Amino acid sequence: MEFRTRQTTVHFNAAFKLPGLDMVQPAGDYRVDHDEEQIENVSRQAWRRIDTIIHLPAINEKGSKRQMLSISPSDLDAAIERDRQ
């Protein structure tokens, strides 16, 4: 089975909160990785998302350290939609 990671960037105009995090995140650009596996036994190439990870700044850490949070795509989409309103 083949695996791949697609990277995208999401932009938040205002501070936002995600499920699973106690702290509000600052506005800005955030990298999101979409891990996918290839679906076998189909007549054309198809991929299924198996994980979505958002990269966040590490709170209370100096330097360029970051933390990664596995998030459901629907929670991420809801946060993006709230930001657009």
KEKE-3310 file (N, C-alpha, C; in steps of 0.2 Angstrom, whole numbers, plus 5000, padded with zeros to 4 digits):
npx = (5004:5003:5008:5005:5009:5001:5003:4996:4992:4984:4975:4972:4962:4959:4962:4960:4952:4954:4947:4953:4964:4969:4973:4971:4974:4986:4981:4986:4996:4996:5003:4997:4996:4991:4989:4988:4982:4984:4970:4967:4962:4953:4947:4953:4966:4965:4964:4963:4960:4969:4974:4975:4985:4989:5001:5008:5013:5025:5020:5026:5039:5056:5063:5062:5053:5040:5023:5013:4997:4985:4970:4953:4946:4934:4933:4944:4939:4927:4933:4940:4929:4922:4931:4930:4918)
npy = (4994:5011:5027:5044:5062:5077:5094:5109:5126:5135:5150:5161:5174:5179:5176:5159:5144:5127:5110:5100:5108:5119:5132:5148:5150:5161:5173:5170:5161:5143:5128:5113:5096:5082:5066:5052:5036:5025:5019:5002:4991:4998:5005:5016:5028:5032:5040:5039:5049:5048:5054:5071:5084:5098:5111:5120:5134:5131:5133:5144:5141:5144:5150:5141:5130:5119:5112:5098:5094:5082:5082:5082:5083:5089:5097:5106:5112:5118:5128:5136:5141:5148:5158:5165:5171)
npz = (5000:4996:5003:5006:5009:5009:5008:5015:5017:5029:5033:5046:5051:5063:5080:5086:5092:5094:5095:5109:5112:5125:5124:5116:5099:5090:5076:5059:5047:5045:5044:5037:5037:5027:5028:5018:5011:4998:4989:4986:4972:4964:4949:4945:4951:4968:4983:5001:5015:5030:5041:5048:5051:5061:5061:5075:5084:5097:5113:5126:5123:5118:5103:5087:5089:5087:5088:5085:5080:5079:5070:5067:5051:5049:5061:5059:5047:5052:5061:5052:5045:5055:5057:5045:5046)
capx = (5000:5006:5006:5008:5007:4999:5004:4993:4993:4977:4976:4967:4962:4959:4964:4955:4953:4953:4946:4959:4968:4966:4975:4969:4980:4986:4980:4992:4997:4997:5004:4992:4998:4985:4992:4983:4984:4981:4965:4968:4957:4949:4949:4957:4970:4961:4967:4959:4964:4970:4976:4976:4989:4991:5007:5006:5019:5025:5018:5031:5046:5060:5066:5058:5050:5033:5020:5009:4991:4981:4964:4948:4945:4928:4935:4948:4934:4923:4937:4941:4922:4921:4936:4927:4912)
capy = (5000:5017:5032:5051:5067:5083:5100:5115:5131:5138:5157:5163:5182:5181:5171:5154:5139:5120:5105:5097:5113:5124:5139:5151:5151:5168:5173:5169:5155:5137:5122:5107:5089:5077:5059:5048:5030:5023:5014:4997:4987:5002:5006:5022:5030:5035:5041:5040:5053:5044:5059:5078:5087:5105:5113:5125:5136:5128:5138:5144:5138:5149:5147:5139:5124:5119:5106:5096:5092:5078:5086:5080:5088:5093:5102:5111:5116:5122:5133:5140:5144:5153:5163:5169:5175)
capz = (5000:4996:5007:5004:5013:5005:5013:5013:5022:5030:5036:5051:5051:5070:5085:5085:5096:5091:5100:5111:5115:5130:5123:5109:5094:5086:5069:5055:5043:5048:5039:5038:5033:5025:5027:5014:5009:4992:4989:4981:4969:4961:4942:4944:4957:4973:4990:5007:5021:5036:5047:5047:5057:5060:5065:5079:5088:5104:5119:5131:5121:5114:5096:5082:5091:5085:5091:5080:5083:5075:5071:5062:5045:5051:5066:5055:5042:5056:5063:5046:5043:5060:5055:5039:5048)
cpx = (5004:5003:5009:5006:5007:5000:5000:4994:4986:4979:4970:4968:4962:4961:4958:4957:4951:4951:4952:4965:4965:4968:4972:4975:4980:4984:4987:4991:4999:4998:5000:4995:4992:4989:4986:4986:4980:4975:4966:4962:4951:4951:4953:4961:4965:4965:4962:4963:4964:4972:4977:4980:4991:4997:5006:5013:5019:5024:5024:5038:5049:5062:5060:5054:5043:5030:5015:5003:4987:4974:4959:4947:4939:4929:4939:4943:4930:4927:4938:4934:4921:4925:4933:4921:4913)
cpy = (5006:5023:5039:5056:5073:5088:5105:5120:5134:5145:5158:5170:5184:5175:5166:5148:5132:5115:5102:5102:5118:5131:5141:5152:5158:5167:5172:5163:5149:5132:5116:5101:5085:5071:5055:5041:5028:5018:5009:4994:4992:5003:5012:5024:5034:5035:5042:5044:5049:5048:5066:5081:5094:5107:5120:5128:5133:5134:5138:5141:5143:5146:5145:5132:5125:5112:5104:5093:5088:5081:5082:5085:5092:5099:5108:5115:5120:5129:5138:5144:5149:5159:5168:5173:5181)
cpz = (5000:5000:5004:5009:5009:5010:5010:5018:5023:5034:5040:5052:5059:5074:5085:5091:5093:5097:5102:5113:5120:5128:5116:5105:5091:5079:5065:5050:5046:5043:5041:5034:5032:5024:5023:5012:5002:4992:4984:4978:4966:4954:4940:4951:4962:4979:4995:5013:5027:5042:5044:5053:5055:5064:5068:5083:5095:5109:5124:5130:5117:5108:5092:5083:5089:5088:5085:5083:5078:5076:5066:5057:5046:5056:5063:5051:5046:5059:5058:5044:5048:5059:5049:5041:5051)
residu = (MET:GLU:PHE:ARG:THR:ARG:GLN:THR:THR:VAL:HIS:PHE:ASN:ALA:ALA:PHE:LYS:LEU:PRO:GLY:LEU:ASP:MET:VAL:GLN:PRO:ALA:GLY:ASP:TYR:ARG:VAL:ASP:HIS:ASP:GLU:GLU:GLN:ILE:GLU:ASN:VAL:SER:ARG:GLN:ALA:TRP:ARG:ARG:ILE:ASP:THR:ILE:ILE:HIS:LEU:PRO:ALA:ILE:ASN:GLU:LYS:GLY:SER:LYS:ARG:GLN:MET:LEU:SER:ILE:SER:PRO:SER:ASP:LEU:ASP:ALA:ALA:ILE:GLU:ARG:ASP:ARG:GLN)
# end
